[in-house]
Amino acid sequence: MTQVKYIIQSIILRKDRFTQREAEQWIRQHGYKLTNPDITRDFYRFRQQTPLPNVHYRTVELGKDGEMIIGYPNK
């Protein structure tokens, strides 16, 4: 059986659950790359990798904390 490899494009944390400092701590504690977040009205978005062509992206929930954007290379 072949494992499907995926990439993590972004981690998106909810502003109603975290201050920016708490979100940055969460990113570090979970072993993700700490970048300057894109800040929207509701979210802190920590980009882990620039979006790539020929990759199918989807959103995965991180419980009440936020979301993760992951990508699977097109075959």
Stockholm file with secondary structure:
# STOCKHOLM 1.0

chainA/1-75         MTQVKYIIQSIILRKDRFTQREAEQWIRQHGYKLTNPDITRDFYRFRQQTPLPNVHYRTVELGKDGEMIIGYPNK
#=GR chainA/1-75 SS CCCCCCEEEEEEEETTTCCHHHHHHHHHHTTCCCCCCEECSSEEEEESSCCCTTEEEEEEECTTSEEEEEEEECC
#=GC SS_cons        CCCCCCEEEEEEEETTTCCHHHHHHHHHHTTCCCCCCEECSSEEEEESSCCCTTEEEEEEECTTSEEEEEEEECC
//
